[in-house]
Amino acid sequence: MRIIPAIDIIDGKCVRLSKGDYNTKKIYNNNPLEVAKEFEANGIKFLHLVDLDGAKSKHIVNYKILESITNQTNLKVDFGGGLKTNEYLKIAFESGANQITGGSIAVKSPEVFIEWIEKYGASKIILGADCLNRKIATDGWLENSSLDVIDFIKNYQTKGISNVICTDISKDGMLQGASNDLYDEILDKTNINLIASGGVYNFQDLLDLKKIGCEGTILGKAIYEGFITLKELQKLC
């Protein structure tokens, strides 16, 4: 199972939110590049980079931070937030993203998202299936939809998607464990590479997600608050 630390960016700084609420913002470092370099120095190979300013404003904002991380580390970065058009997608890839994550675009402009899958290939495009009470949320989790998360994933599986990040918003940043039952159900009803996100609290949570069959796990606050150390993560990396 791949270990994928997250760096969320607001105003150019490394932050974390609770349940996606921008009012709960906590700044952990003013320099995201410094955080990325520390991850790499401890054996981390992958990074989940989220442009929260971009997600909220509906256009890419912090691509220069993406560029600095990809130019000055060897981390393989998946990037999301504000990717609404072909031009924004081009900027993300030109700034060094190894993969991009599309969530809102897959809900609101499915024809564009499908075009991306066909043009760049399923290995480069990750479906962001972020949900609250099993319903897909969009635009930095500020808007809700009526789409069931498993139906949403199954539909895009028929379009060629093979990699999915699923975040249970109710768990995100709460340090109360991941949505193991939901992930188990997704893996039972689909045939995708599932990357779990949200709620990871300790090392046992990671072992449980690995046992379920998740291809990767994204974690953030557990690292920043010291509940999981980078030395512990080296065991799984």
C-alpha positions, 0 to 999 in steps of 0.5 A: 500500500502506498503512503501518500502524505497530503499538503493542503494549501491556502494563501501559499501555506501548508494548512489542515481543515476539519471536515473541509470547513475553511473556518477551521484552518490551522497553519502548520508551515508557511513553506510547503516546499520545506514540508515536502522536502522533509517527507522525501528525506524520510523515504516518502515517494508520493505526495497529494497536493491540494490547492484549496484556494483553487477549489474555492475560487474554481480556478487553479491558484497555487501552481507555482508551489506545485512547480517548486516542489516538483522541481526541487524534489523527486516526489511523484505529486498528484494535484487537485483543486480548481481544475475546471478547464483544459487550460488549468489541466495543462498548467498543472501538468506543465508545473510537474504534476505526475497525476491530477485529481478531478472531482467537481469537474467529473460531476459538473462537466463529465464530458470534459473529464471523460475527454481528459481520461481519453487524452491523457490516459487513466494512469494520469487522471484520478477520480476524486470521489469525496462524499458526505453521508455517501453523497458526492460533494464538490467545489472544495466540499462547499456544495453537495450533490445527490450522487451516490458515491458507489454509483459515481465510481461505477459509472466512471469505471465504465469510462476507463477510470482505474484510480479513485481517491475517496474521502469521507468528509465526516472523517476528514481531519477528525483523527477518529479512524477511517471509513473502513466499512465504506471502503470495503463496500467500494472494493467489493462492488467495483474493480478500481485502485482505491486510495483512502483519505480522511480520518487516519489517526494511528499506525493501526489505521494504516494496517487496517486499510492495507488489510482491506485492500486499499492501493494507497492511503492519504494522511495529513493531520495525523502526521502534523499533530504527531500521532504518526511519525515519519519514522513509523511511515518508513516501515510501510514505505 
